[in-house]
Amino acid sequence: MIVVAGGTGTLGTRLVPRLAGQGLAIRVLTRDPARARQLAGPGVEVVRGDVRDPVQVARAVRGAGTVVSAVHGFTGPGGVCPASVDRAGNASLIGAAARAGATFVLVSVVGAAPSHPIGLFRAKHAAEETLRASGIPWAIVRATAFMETWATIMGRPLLASGKILVFGRGDNPVNFVSAADVAALIELTVTDPGLRGQVVELGGPDNLTFNQLAAILQQSTGRHGTVRHIPRPALQVMAFLTGATKPALARQARAALAMDTLDMTFDPSPARRAFPGLPNTDISSALKELLA
Ligand SMILES: NC(=O)c1ccc[n+]([C@@H]2O[C@H](COP(=O)([O-])OP(=O)(O)OC[C@H]3O[C@@H](n4cnc5c(N)ncnc54)[C@H](OP(=O)(O)O)[C@@H]3O)[C@@H](O)[C@H]2O)c1
């Protein structure tokens, strides 16, 4: 039995059908089973649970042979945050996996580090450390930014109102990978015992600036609306003013600033050489699939 926490997300909805397609029994842990409706099928069980509740986590993980954590608390409903989901929630999942005698596959981020300016990256590092110290068989898959996530964030307002938002100057290159490629790597990680104790970092073929991504979105949607930049000082003010009242907004403003200024490029070739059979989706194919 493979428990997938985060099975309802951008990555999870691409991962669960791959694992189920192999005839593996899957249990999806979600706070809202309605979100898992599209995953229903032979071999897929859905259980309600919140990774911030250790009792619910213990119940969901009982009997598991493998636990995959594809959750994050950067944004999303339910007042989540990286500290409660990525740090504490993953610690609960790892503890429950240890009690069940299960293997653990953690989805993390390229750049996870204890002093990273983005809180999510610090929380992912903490989860990686908890996992390494747990004594159970593990694997860590670190990914760069998902094409599908960012194309949706920027593309939705473009399609709805003809406007496209770019945070900051938008001229800093960022590596984007397709969540479909990451799902394929996680499937391998789950099924290949030779990958235990390994950290695999996966990126996509292109380092693109947000200005480039905006232009690609305009081209592929045929909507050539106005590109509006949120200047860096406005992001700084937003982060400062909303820190106490709207922490998720403050978090997004701080992360946008970091993505506009830090080195977010990535050389994907080591993992691509090690796993030549993985799909290597480029941005136009990912957009075609999203728009379809
Ligand atoms: N998106 C990116 O650019 C990116 C880049 C690198 C790595 N990653 C990593 O890839 C993984 C998947 O990300 P994603 O973008 O696919 O996620 P997503 O689409 O934003 O979905 C978030 C998932 O986390 C689950 N979740 C959040 N809080 C939860 C809680 N308290 N209890 C139980 N489940 C909770 C949600 O489940 P329910 O709402 O159904 O409960 C949902 O399935 C994450 O580990 C993320 O850090 C993402």
Ligand as a Chemical Component Dictionary entry (heavy atoms), coordinates in Angstrom:
data_LIG
# 
_chem_comp.id                   LIG 
_chem_comp.type                 NON-POLYMER 
_chem_comp.pdbx_formal_charge   0 
_chem_comp.three_letter_code    LIG 
# 
loop_
_chem_comp_atom.comp_id 
_chem_comp_atom.atom_id 
_chem_comp_atom.alt_atom_id 
_chem_comp_atom.type_symbol 
_chem_comp_atom.charge 
_chem_comp_atom.model_Cartn_x 
_chem_comp_atom.model_Cartn_y 
_chem_comp_atom.model_Cartn_z 
_chem_comp_atom.pdbx_ordinal 
LIG N1  N1  N 0  4.624  23.845 -7.424 1  
LIG C1  C1  C 0  5.939  23.989 -7.553 2  
LIG O1  O1  O 0  6.437  24.880 -8.286 3  
LIG C2  C2  C 0  6.872  23.041 -6.835 4  
LIG C3  C3  C 0  8.252  23.094 -7.106 5  
LIG C4  C4  C 0  9.112  22.199 -6.453 6  
LIG C5  C5  C 0  8.603  21.293 -5.527 7  
LIG N2  N2  N 1  7.252  21.300 -5.281 8  
LIG C6  C6  C 0  6.770  20.321 -4.294 9  
LIG O2  O2  O 0  5.959  19.372 -4.967 10 
LIG C7  C7  C 0  4.943  18.891 -4.075 11 
LIG C8  C8  C 0  3.598  19.063 -4.743 12 
LIG O3  O3  O 0  3.383  20.443 -5.000 13 
LIG P1  P1  P 0  2.134  20.915 -5.880 14 
LIG O4  O4  O 0  2.485  22.237 -6.458 15 
LIG O5  O5  O -1 1.730  19.790 -6.751 16 
LIG O6  O6  O 0  1.036  21.134 -4.754 17 
LIG P2  P2  P 0  -0.418 21.799 -4.921 18 
LIG O7  O7  O 0  -0.948 21.555 -6.275 19 
LIG O8  O8  O 0  -0.348 23.221 -4.468 20 
LIG O9  O9  O 0  -1.273 20.978 -3.877 21 
LIG C9  C9  C 0  -0.920 20.988 -2.508 22 
LIG C10 C10 C 0  -1.180 19.606 -1.960 23 
LIG O10 O10 O 0  -0.807 19.588 -0.573 24 
LIG C11 C11 C 0  -1.878 19.023 0.158  25 
LIG N3  N3  N 0  -1.925 19.633 1.496  26 
LIG C12 C12 C 0  -1.636 20.912 1.822  27 
LIG N4  N4  N 0  -1.821 21.088 3.135  28 
LIG C13 C13 C 0  -2.229 19.902 3.639  29 
LIG C14 C14 C 0  -2.585 19.459 4.933  30 
LIG N5  N5  N 0  -2.561 20.295 5.995  31 
LIG N6  N6  N 0  -2.937 18.164 5.101  32 
LIG C15 C15 C 0  -2.988 17.304 4.036  33 
LIG N7  N7  N 0  -2.663 17.674 2.774  34 
LIG C16 C16 C 0  -2.283 18.954 2.580  35 
LIG C17 C17 C 0  -3.138 19.356 -0.631 36 
LIG O11 O11 O 0  -4.131 18.393 -0.331 37 
LIG P3  P3  P 0  -5.683 18.730 -0.004 38 
LIG O12 O12 O 0  -5.910 20.172 -0.301 39 
LIG O13 O13 O 0  -6.440 17.795 -0.907 40 
LIG O14 O14 O 0  -5.827 18.397 1.429  41 
LIG C18 C18 C 0  -2.635 19.210 -2.061 42 
LIG O15 O15 O 0  -2.722 17.887 -2.494 43 
LIG C19 C19 C 0  5.096  19.686 -2.789 44 
LIG O16 O16 O 0  5.879  18.943 -1.892 45 
LIG C20 C20 C 0  5.857  20.925 -3.245 46 
LIG O17 O17 O 0  6.597  21.531 -2.214 47 
LIG C21 C21 C 0  6.380  22.117 -5.916 48 
# 
loop_
_chem_comp_bond.comp_id 
_chem_comp_bond.atom_id_1 
_chem_comp_bond.atom_id_2 
_chem_comp_bond.value_order 
_chem_comp_bond.pdbx_ordinal 
LIG N1  C1  SING 1  
LIG C1  O1  DOUB 2  
LIG C1  C2  SING 3  
LIG C2  C3  SING 4  
LIG C2  C21 DOUB 5  
LIG C3  C4  DOUB 6  
LIG C4  C5  SING 7  
LIG C5  N2  DOUB 8  
LIG N2  C6  SING 9  
LIG N2  C21 SING 10 
LIG C6  O2  SING 11 
LIG C6  C20 SING 12 
LIG O2  C7  SING 13 
LIG C7  C8  SING 14 
LIG C7  C19 SING 15 
LIG C8  O3  SING 16 
LIG O3  P1  SING 17 
LIG P1  O4  DOUB 18 
LIG P1  O5  SING 19 
LIG P1  O6  SING 20 
LIG O6  P2  SING 21 
LIG P2  O7  DOUB 22 
LIG P2  O8  SING 23 
LIG P2  O9  SING 24 
LIG O9  C9  SING 25 
LIG C9  C10 SING 26 
LIG C10 O10 SING 27 
LIG C10 C18 SING 28 
LIG O10 C11 SING 29 
LIG C11 N3  SING 30 
LIG C11 C17 SING 31 
LIG N3  C12 SING 32 
LIG N3  C16 SING 33 
LIG C12 N4  DOUB 34 
LIG N4  C13 SING 35 
LIG C13 C14 SING 36 
LIG C13 C16 DOUB 37 
LIG C14 N5  SING 38 
LIG C14 N6  DOUB 39 
LIG N6  C15 SING 40 
LIG C15 N7  DOUB 41 
LIG N7  C16 SING 42 
LIG C17 O11 SING 43 
LIG C17 C18 SING 44 
LIG O11 P3  SING 45 
LIG P3  O12 DOUB 46 
LIG P3  O13 SING 47 
LIG P3  O14 SING 48 
LIG C18 O15 SING 49 
LIG C19 O16 SING 50 
LIG C19 C20 SING 51 
LIG C20 O17 SING 52 
# 
